[in-house]
């Protein structure tokens, strides 16, 4: 039962740690209030939908998830991706109802994809998304988020759906239209948030405190009298039950965006849960996280919630606040429900410029400068993946940028694995095998070439290995080759067929090709396909010393250049 309902494992523990979970849960409630409004604005949704999503999805994800500290709900990345997808088809400023309807349908579709991937045990797929892709995507999303808030910060009515380039152009050409009252509220809120974040005792509450003080600044400056916009009325009710507007044409239109949104959300959840598990040493089940994220998105879409994922900020704070079980996420959601029911009217007075200042900081926090520096100094390939993903996020559709980054990282991975290292080995004065390029004056046997292959043999890597053997074959100087096979992790069917043909060719026209130390897993296809029988089981040895001894017994002529004691015979 615990396999299907993970909450049965942690529910008994929550009785023991209820105080720790209560403190963490209340802290989470305070943190999520401004975040829910901010993320809903990023997604182009009315603020109340941010509350709905933060109220329901953490509970469902906690019940079905495997991580004890992961907190789900609206996130920056999923919000901006959702906005980018829907805004191509609907203008939120002219048709809010249609925008919300498509957003909830998209969330349902993404949830189904997540759920199917979890049931199909496809959790390991997220391992193929390079960290450089995520870092580049997050940095680009952070810049986009920040620039999309400039209209609230400067009080300039930038046309809806403007691209990164057009936002800059519009702000520059209409800078004289700046509402300096709105700018004062935004900059004041931002400065206060930065200052409070430096005070350890209340640093976790920097968003909430800054929002409150920013609202007071707006009120002091005259508010609406000077064109300072507010969030407006927020319904004080529970998430209403409403079936998503299923429409074949709309679902077909949103299909590509749903796949990108699902994959991005799953990558986020897997990455965050793993980063926390490094400290807690908790054993995670990635497939179960996929299932929990899928169920939470599917079920919550019937209660007017938009797409959700794991939140890095709230999950980190949850862990740092001392949470011991997922009950802390449930307590946080219940606390938010109480706030919405009894205090929602106060949230209506939140000024949009103050929210813009906070979201500007949220966007900045998405840029991981530490890891970007590591990428720059460590790898040109990773830098290229990062750079293209980052620029693609700014100038292309977000889903296109993510797909390009993933395919580029996979291309570089396949390129690396398609070129296994082939080292020619000699013997030093201590009778140890060393790569010829590392040390001078190493000894080689004239009758036996010893090489080591570092890398797997599969359809993509055959070409390089085949070229090497062809050169050896055409040189007529090498009669026998011993392949030290410890570094070969696997051999696929295409490689097994080539290897068999190559060995048979050498056995016919030369001496032969022999193998030492090949792993059992590498021999799997060779055994099942009957290739070892064709090659000859006697040509496979457990270690290179036994191989050298046996191979030398087959020589008809003495070794001209002696490297091993067997050469003396």
C-alpha positions in Angstrom: 0.0 0.0 0.0 2.9 2.4 0.8 4.1 1.9 -2.8 0.8 3.4 -4.2 0.1 5.7 -1.2 3.5 7.0 0.1 1.8 9.1 2.8 1.2 5.9 4.7 4.9 5.8 5.4 5.3 9.3 6.8 1.9 9.9 8.4 2.8 8.0 11.6 6.1 10.0 11.8 4.2 13.3 11.6 2.7 12.7 15.1 6.2 12.6 16.5 7.4 15.7 14.7 4.3 17.8 14.7 5.9 20.8 16.3 8.7 21.0 13.7 6.2 20.6 10.9 3.9 23.2 12.4 6.7 25.8 12.6 7.9 25.0 9.0 4.3 25.1 7.8 3.4 28.5 9.2 6.7 29.9 7.8 5.7 28.4 4.4 2.3 30.1 4.6 3.9 33.5 5.2 6.3 33.0 2.4 3.8 31.8 -0.2 1.3 34.8 0.1 3.3 37.3 -1.9 4.8 34.5 -4.1 1.3 33.3 -5.1 0.3 36.7 -6.3 3.6 37.4 -8.0 3.7 34.1 -9.9 0.1 34.5 -11.0 1.0 37.9 -12.4 4.0 36.4 -14.2 1.6 33.7 -15.7 -0.8 36.4 -16.8 -3.5 35.0 -14.4 -5.6 36.9 -11.9 -3.9 36.8 -8.5 -6.6 34.5 -7.0 -5.5 31.6 -9.2 -2.1 31.8 -7.6 -3.8 31.3 -4.2 -5.8 28.4 -5.6 -2.8 26.7 -7.0 -0.7 27.2 -3.8 -3.5 26.0 -1.7 -4.3 22.7 -3.4 -1.3 21.3 -5.3 1.1 21.1 -2.3 -1.4 18.8 -0.5 -1.8 16.4 -3.4 1.9 16.4 -4.2 2.7 15.7 -0.5 0.3 12.7 -0.4 1.7 11.0 -3.4 5.4 12.2 -3.5 8.5 10.5 -2.2 10.4 13.5 -0.9 9.8 14.7 2.6 10.7 18.3 2.0 9.6 19.1 -1.6 6.9 21.8 -1.7 4.8 22.1 -4.9 2.8 25.0 -6.2 3.1 27.9 -8.6 6.7 28.6 -9.6 8.5 31.3 -11.6 9.6 29.1 -14.5 6.4 27.2 -15.0 4.4 30.5 -14.8 6.5 32.3 -17.4 6.4 29.2 -19.7 2.7 29.0 -19.4 2.3 32.7 -20.2 4.6 32.3 -23.2 2.6 29.4 -24.6 -0.9 30.9 -24.1 -0.1 34.5 -25.0 0.6 33.3 -28.6 -3.1 32.5 -29.0 -5.0 34.8 -26.6 -4.4 38.4 -25.4 -4.9 38.4 -21.6 -5.7 42.1 -21.5 -8.7 41.7 -23.8 -9.9 38.2 -23.0 -9.0 37.1 -19.5 -11.6 34.4 -19.4 -10.3 32.7 -22.6 -6.7 33.0 -21.3 -7.6 31.4 -18.0 -9.6 28.6 -19.7 -6.6 27.7 -21.9 -4.2 27.9 -19.0 -6.2 25.4 -17.0 -6.6 23.1 -20.0 -2.8 23.3 -20.6 -2.2 22.4 -16.9 -4.4 19.3 -17.2 -2.6 18.2 -20.3 0.9 18.7 -18.8 -0.3 16.8 -15.7 -1.5 13.8 -17.8 1.9 13.7 -19.5 3.7 13.8 -16.2 1.5 11.0 -14.8 2.0 8.8 -17.9 5.8 9.3 -17.7 5.8 8.4 -14.0 3.7 5.2 -14.5 5.9 4.2 -17.5 8.9 4.6 -15.1 10.6 7.2 -17.3 12.1 9.1 -14.3 15.7 8.6 -15.6 14.9 10.6 -18.7 15.5 13.8 -16.8 19.1 12.8 -16.4 19.6 13.5 -20.1 18.8 17.2 -19.6 22.1 18.9 -19.0 22.5 21.2 -16.1 23.8 23.8 -18.5 20.5 23.7 -20.3 18.6 24.3 -17.0 21.0 27.0 -15.9 20.8 28.8 -19.3 17.0 28.5 -19.4 16.6 29.7 -15.9 18.9 32.7 -16.5 17.1 33.6 -19.7 13.7 33.2 -17.9 15.0 35.5 -15.1 16.0 38.2 -17.5 12.6 37.9 -19.3 10.7 38.1 -16.1 12.6 41.2 -15.0 12.1 43.0 -18.3 8.4 42.1 -18.4 7.9 43.9 -15.1 9.4 47.2 -16.4 6.0 48.3 -17.5 4.8 48.2 -13.8 8.1 49.6 -12.5 8.1 52.6 -14.8 4.3 52.9 -15.1 4.5 52.7 -19.0 1.9 50.7 -20.8 4.0 48.4 -22.9 2.0 46.6 -25.5 0.9 43.1 -24.4 3.0 40.2 -25.7 6.0 42.4 -26.6 9.3 40.5 -27.1 12.4 41.1 -25.1 13.8 43.3 -27.8 10.6 45.3 -28.2 10.2 45.9 -24.5 13.6 47.5 -24.4 12.9 49.5 -27.5 9.5 50.7 -26.2 10.8 51.7 -22.7 13.6 53.7 -24.3 11.4 55.5 -26.8 8.6 56.2 -24.2 10.9 56.9 -21.2 9.4 60.4 -20.9 6.0 58.8 -20.0 7.4 57.3 -16.8 5.1 57.5 -13.8 7.6 58.5 -11.2 5.2 57.7 -8.3 5.0 54.1 -9.6 8.8 54.1 -10.0 9.3 55.3 -6.4 7.1 52.5 -5.1 8.8 49.8 -7.1 12.4 51.0 -6.3 11.5 51.5 -2.7 10.1 48.0 -2.4 13.1 46.5 -4.1 15.6 48.4 -1.8 13.7 47.4 1.3 13.6 43.7 0.1 17.4 43.7 -0.4 18.0 45.3 3.0 15.7 42.9 4.9 17.3 39.9 3.2 20.6 40.8 4.8 19.0 40.6 8.3 19.3 37.0 9.3 16.4 36.9 11.8 13.8 38.0 9.3 15.5 37.3 6.0 13.0 34.6 5.2 10.2 37.1 5.3 11.9 39.7 3.0 9.2 39.4 0.3 6.3 39.7 2.7 7.7 42.6 4.7 8.8 44.5 1.6 5.4 44.1 0.0 3.7 45.5 3.2 6.1 48.5 3.3 5.8 49.0 -0.4 2.0 49.1 -0.1 2.3 51.7 2.7 4.6 53.8 0.5 2.0 53.6 -2.3 -0.7 54.7 0.1 1.4 57.6 1.4 2.1 58.8 -2.1 -1.6 58.9 -3.0 -2.1 55.5 -4.6 -4.7 55.6 -7.4 -4.7 59.4 -7.5 -1.3 59.3 -9.1 -1.9 56.3 -11.3 -0.5 53.6 -9.0 -2.3 50.4 -10.0 -3.3 47.8 -7.5 -4.0 44.1 -7.8 -7.7 44.6 -7.3 -10.5 42.5 -5.9 -9.6 38.9 -4.9 -12.5 36.6 -4.2 -12.6 35.3 -0.7 -13.5 31.7 -1.4 -12.2 28.1 -1.8 -11.0 26.8 -5.1 -14.3 26.2 -7.1 -14.9 22.9 -8.8 -15.0 23.4 -12.6 -14.3 20.9 -15.4 -11.6 22.1 -17.7 -12.9 23.3 -21.1 -11.9 20.2 -23.2 -11.8 21.1 -26.8 -10.0 19.0 -29.4 -8.8 21.9 -31.5 -7.4 23.7 -28.4 -5.8 20.5 -27.1 -4.1 19.9 -30.5 -2.9 23.5 -30.5 -1.5 23.3 -27.0 0.0 19.8 -27.4 3.7 20.9 -28.0 3.6 23.4 -25.1 2.1 20.8 -22.7 5.1 18.4 -23.5 7.6 21.2 -22.8 5.8 22.4 -19.7 5.6 18.8 -18.3 9.3 18.0 -19.0 10.4 21.3 -17.5 8.3 20.7 -14.4 9.7 17.2 -13.9 13.3 18.4 -14.3 12.6 21.1 -11.7 11.1 18.6 -9.3 13.9 16.0 -9.8 16.6 18.6 -9.4 15.2 20.2 -6.3 14.4 17.0 -4.5 17.9 15.7 -5.2 19.6 18.8 -4.0 17.8 18.6 -0.7 18.4 14.8 -0.4 22.1 15.5 -0.6 21.7 17.0 2.9 19.0 14.7 4.3 20.4 11.5 2.8 16.8 10.5 2.0 16.3 7.8 -0.7 14.2 9.2 -3.4 12.0 7.6 -6.1 12.0 9.8 -9.1 9.2 7.9 -10.8 7.0 8.5 -7.8 7.8 12.2 -8.0 6.6 12.1 -11.6 3.4 10.5 -10.5 2.8 13.0 -7.7 3.4 16.0 -9.9 1.1 14.5 -12.5 -1.7 13.7 -10.1 -1.5 17.1 -8.5 -1.7 18.9 -11.9 -4.6 16.7 -13.2 -6.7 16.9 -10.0 -6.1 20.6 -9.3 -7.0 21.6 -12.8 -10.6 20.6 -11.9 -10.4 23.2 -9.1 -9.4 26.2 -11.1 -5.7 25.8 -10.5 -3.0 26.4 -13.2 0.2 24.5 -13.7 2.4 23.8 -10.7 5.8 22.2 -10.0 8.3 21.9 -7.2 9.4 25.3 -5.8 13.1 25.7 -5.0 12.5 28.6 -2.7 9.7 27.1 -0.6 11.3 23.7 -0.6 14.6 25.1 0.7 12.8 27.2 3.3 10.7 24.2 4.3 13.9 22.2 5.0 15.7 25.0 6.7 12.7 25.7 8.9 13.1 22.2 10.4 10.3 20.3 8.6 10.5 16.5 9.1 7.6 15.2 7.1 5.4 16.4 4.2 2.8 17.4 6.8 4.5 20.8 6.8 3.4 21.4 3.2 -0.2 20.4 4.2 -0.1 22.8 7.1 1.2 25.6 4.9 -1.6 25.0 2.4 -4.2 25.0 5.2 -2.8 28.2 6.6 -3.1 29.9 3.1 -6.7 28.7 2.9 -7.4 30.5 6.2 -5.7 33.7 4.9 -7.8 33.6 1.7 -11.0 33.1 3.5 -10.6 35.8 6.1 -7.9 38.2 4.9 -8.2 38.3 1.1 -9.7 41.8 1.0 -6.4 43.2 2.3 -4.5 41.6 -0.6 -6.6 43.7 -3.0 -4.6 46.8 -2.1 -1.2 45.4 -3.1 0.2 47.9 -5.6 1.5 46.4 -8.9 4.7 48.5 -8.9 5.6 47.0 -5.5 4.9 43.5 -7.0 7.0 44.5 -10.0 9.9 45.4 -7.7 9.6 42.0 -5.9 9.3 40.1 -9.2 12.4 41.9 -10.5 14.3 40.4 -7.6 12.8 37.0 -8.2 14.0 37.2 -11.8 17.5 38.1 -10.6 17.6 35.2 -8.2 17.0 32.8 -11.1 20.4 33.7 -12.6 22.9 31.3 -11.0 26.1 33.3 -11.3 28.2 30.7 -9.4 27.4 27.9 -11.8 27.6 30.2 -14.8 31.2 31.1 -13.8 32.0 27.3 -13.5 30.6 26.7 -17.0 32.7 29.5 -18.5 36.0 28.3 -17.1 35.4 24.5 -17.3 34.0 23.5 -20.7 33.6 25.2 -24.1 30.9 22.7 -25.1 28.9 23.4 -21.9 29.4 27.1 -22.4 27.9 26.7 -25.9 24.9 24.8 -24.6 24.4 27.4 -21.9 24.8 30.4 -24.3 22.5 29.1 -27.0 19.8 28.1 -24.5 20.1 31.5 -22.7 19.9 33.5 -26.0 17.1 31.2 -27.3 15.1 31.9 -24.2 15.4 35.7 -24.8 14.8 35.8 -28.6 12.8 32.6 -29.4 9.8 30.9 -27.9 10.6 29.4 -24.5 9.7 25.8 -25.6 11.9 26.2 -28.7 14.8 27.4 -26.6 14.5 24.4 -24.2 14.2 21.9 -27.0 17.3 23.4 -28.8 19.3 23.3 -25.6 18.4 19.6 -24.9 19.2 18.5 -28.4 22.5 20.4 -28.4 23.5 18.8 -25.1 22.6 15.4 -26.4 24.5 16.0 -29.6 27.7 16.8 -27.6 27.1 13.7 -25.4 26.8 11.4 -28.4 29.8 13.1 -30.0 31.9 12.3 -26.9 30.7 8.7 -26.6 31.2 8.1 -30.4 34.9 8.7 -30.0 36.2 6.2 -27.5 39.8 6.6 -26.5 42.2 4.0 -27.9 45.4 3.8 -25.9 48.5 1.8 -27.1 50.2 0.2 -24.2 53.9 -0.5 -23.5 55.7 -2.0 -20.5 58.0 0.0 -18.2 61.0 -1.1 -16.3 58.7 -2.3 -13.5 56.8 -4.5 -15.9 53.7 -2.3 -15.7 51.5 -1.4 -18.6 51.6 2.4 -19.4 50.1 4.5 -22.3 52.9 5.0 -24.9 52.1 8.7 -25.1 52.8 9.2 -21.4 56.3 7.8 -21.0 59.3 7.5 -23.3 61.3 4.3 -23.9 58.5 1.8 -23.2 58.9 -1.7 -24.5 56.5 -3.3 -27.0 56.4 -6.9 -28.2 57.1 -7.2 -32.0 54.5 -10.0 -32.3 51.7 -8.6 -30.1 50.2 -5.1 -30.1 48.5 -4.3 -26.7 45.7 -1.6 -26.8 43.1 -0.4 -24.4 39.7 0.8 -25.4 38.1 3.3 -23.1 34.4 3.7 -24.0 31.4 1.7 -25.1 31.2 0.0 -28.5 27.9 0.8 -30.1 26.6 1.9 -33.5 27.8 5.4 -33.0 31.4 4.6 -32.0 32.1 1.8 -34.5 33.5 4.2 -37.1 36.4 5.4 -35.1 37.4 2.0 -33.8 37.0 0.4 -37.2 39.3 3.1 -38.7 42.0 2.3 -36.1 41.9 -1.5 -36.8 41.9 -0.8 -40.6 45.2 1.2 -40.2 46.7 -1.6 -38.1 45.6 -4.2 -40.7 46.9 -2.3 -43.7 50.3 -1.6 -42.1 51.2 -5.3 -42.2 53.4 -4.7 -39.2 50.9 -5.8 -36.6 50.0 -9.5 -36.6 48.2 -9.9 -33.3 46.3 -7.5 -31.1 45.3 -7.9 -27.5 42.4 -5.6 -26.5 42.4 -4.7 -22.8 38.7 -4.5 -22.4 38.2 -3.3 -18.8 37.0 0.1 -20.0 34.3 -1.2 -22.4 31.0 -0.7 -20.6 28.7 -2.3 -23.2 28.6 -3.7 -26.7 25.4 -3.4 -28.8 24.3 -5.6 -31.7 25.8 -3.5 -34.4 29.2 -3.4 -32.7 29.0 -7.1 -32.0 28.5 -7.9 -35.6 31.4 -5.6 -36.7 33.7 -7.0 -34.0 33.0 -10.6 -35.1 33.7 -9.8 -38.7 36.9 -8.0 -37.9 38.2 -10.8 -35.7 37.4 -13.4 -38.3 39.2 -11.3 -40.9 42.4 -11.1 -38.7 42.2 -14.8 -38.0 42.2 -15.6 -41.7 44.9 -13.2 -42.9 46.9 -12.3 -39.8 47.4 -13.8 -36.4 44.3 -12.8 -34.4 42.5 -10.4 -32.1 42.2 -11.3 -28.4 40.4 -9.8 -25.4 41.2 -9.6 -21.7 39.2 -8.4 -18.7 35.9 -7.9 -20.6 33.0 -7.3 -18.2 30.2 -9.8 -18.1 27.7 -7.0 -18.9 29.8 -6.2 -22.0 29.7 -9.9 -23.1 25.9 -10.0 -22.8 25.0 -9.4 -26.5 28.1 -11.3 -27.6 26.8 -14.4 -25.7 23.1 -14.1 -26.5 23.8 -13.4 -30.2 26.2 -16.4 -30.6 29.1 -14.0 -31.5 31.5 -15.5 -28.8 31.0 -18.9 -30.4 32.0 -17.4 -33.9 35.0 -15.5 -32.5 36.1 -18.4 -30.3 35.7 -18.5 -26.5 39.4 -19.4 -26.3 40.2 -15.8 -27.4 38.7 -14.2 -24.3 40.8 -14.1 -21.1 40.2 -12.9 -17.6 43.3 -10.8 -17.4 46.0 -9.5 -19.7 48.9 -11.5 -18.1 47.1 -14.9 -18.7 46.3 -13.6 -22.2 49.9 -12.8 -23.1 51.1 -16.2 -21.8 48.6 -18.1 -24.0 48.9 -15.9 -27.1 52.7 -16.3 -27.1 52.3 -20.1 -27.3 50.7 -19.6 -30.7 53.6 -17.7 -32.3 55.5 -19.6 -35.1 58.4 -17.1 -35.1 60.3 -15.7 -32.1 59.7 -12.1 -30.9 62.3 -9.7 -32.5 61.6 -7.0 -29.9 61.0 -8.5 -26.5 58.7 -6.8 -23.9 57.4 -9.7 -21.8 59.1 -12.6 -20.1 57.0 -14.8 -22.5 58.9 -13.3 -25.4 62.0 -15.1 -24.2 60.4 -18.5 -25.0 
